[in-house]
Amino acid sequence: MPHLAEPHGTSADPASGRGGAARTTTTTGNSAFTVEFEAIGRTFAPTATRGPTASPPVLRDVSLTVRPGEVLAILGTSGCGKSTLLRIAGGLDSPTTGQVSIDGSPVAGIDPRCAVGFQEPRLLPWRTVTENVALGLPRGTPRAAGRARVAELIELVGLSTFAGHRPQAISGGMAQRASLARALARNPGVLLLDEPFGALDALTRLKMQDLLLDVHAQAPTTVLLVTHDVDEALQLADRIILLGRPDNDTRDGATIVQELTVPGARPRDRGSAELAELRGRLLAGLGIDRHGEARGLAATSTIPAFPY
């Protein structure tokens, strides 16, 4: 991923329900951009590893608008194209059909308006936490401003005490925090997170979810979050889309089979009865009934948008 363009201005978060203007950071704020998917389809061409014939479509006719400052969670079973859709949004992959636009202009190649957070921290082992975070700074950032920005982000993710440590000397949760700070150092208008907490233990994962909410409140960029965790989606997202293949037909590409708005402002009560009801409905949409038995995706047609 190349360096980002110069920093953008500050924007409030219309989607979070917190109200008021976001706190401006020392050197820059984050403009939250609109992301528009227009009839996205993706089919992978034949290769030596895939075989002589084209694979079935991965995605088909995915159309969606993500509002500035919104946190959108993308759910779906394994292999339904969640990560592919995220890669297309950032220009790391190209759609076979359709187009993605950010802030009204098309994505063409790796897009400097985006930053990506992966499931693995991907820190350079020979660099300190500070040096790894500094790798995310936009090209041409003045040295003093860069040092201030990196120190600010390290403090924001709670790693000031460990700023001089190398990756092997910190925990997995700390490494993931450093990875998040590095992505934010790019001052992205769109933050793309692909199962960013999937490799963490359950308690650390909950802490990282809370951290992401705190970070988003202070730097309210647009977030697209791929996750397999229904509870994580309900805790973090303003809206959730469910990707799937109608009637479970693997010969057809996945598309948006359901979309729902999560009620209530963040942070939400994890013990909420309302969220528990939505959790059951989402699990049914993923083919799991309330007793844990697998079912077909046809049941997703029962999931309404809130209020239901």
ABEGO torsion letter per residue (X at the ends): XBBBBBBBBBBBBAAAGAEEBBBBBAABBBBBBBBBBBGBBBBBBBBAAAEABBBBBABBGBBBBBBBGBBBBBBEBBGAGAAAAAAAAAGABBBABEBBBBGGBBBBEBBAABBBBBABAGBBAABBAAAAAAAABBBGBBAAAAAAAAAAAAAAAGAAAAAABBAAABBAAAAAAAAAAAAAAAGBABBBBBGAAAABBAAAAAAAAAAAAAAAAABBBBBBBBBABAAAAAAABABBBBBBBBGGBAABBBBBABBBBBBEBOBBBAABAAAAAAAAAAAAAAGBBAAGBBBBAAAAAABBBOBX
